[in-house]
Each structure stands twice: as structure tokens, then as C-alpha cells.
């Protein structure tokens, strides 16, 4: 299944919006939809940081999925797994 994610980010003294549709595992989403969306958003934000050479002031201002579900704080809790 796909979920729609909007991220409001701040970098280089500018606030900007990125949005897109992302595939997630149906079983994971049914078990914990917010956490599943947060992981997808976190991974995407990491790609954005690399592609846009984010500055030292880079921050996540807001993350929303499926139009109105705010998962900002959950996304900030996701840690990379090595």
C-alpha cells in the first residue's frame, strides 16, 4: 500500500515543503500505522538531506501523512540502524 507524506523542513535559512507517495508493508501499517509512516518519512528525509547538501541549520519542522496525521515527534525519534 502507499501513504502520502508531507515534510516541512528548514535548511539554509529557508523553510520548504516536500511531498510524495511511498510504499509501506501492509502488515506493518496495520500493526502500527504511525510508526510505519514515521520510518518511511525518516528514510526519505535522509535522502533529501544528502541530495540537497543540507546545512548546519537543517531541521524537521513538521511531518504529516495521509493529509492530517502529524508524526513529527515520532520521526524525530527514529534512529538509523547500522
Secondary structure, 3 states (H helix, E strand, C coil): CEEEEEEEEEECCEEEEEEEEEECCHHHHHHCHHHHHHHHHHHHHHHHHHHCCCCCCCEEEEEEECCCEECHHHHHHCCCCC
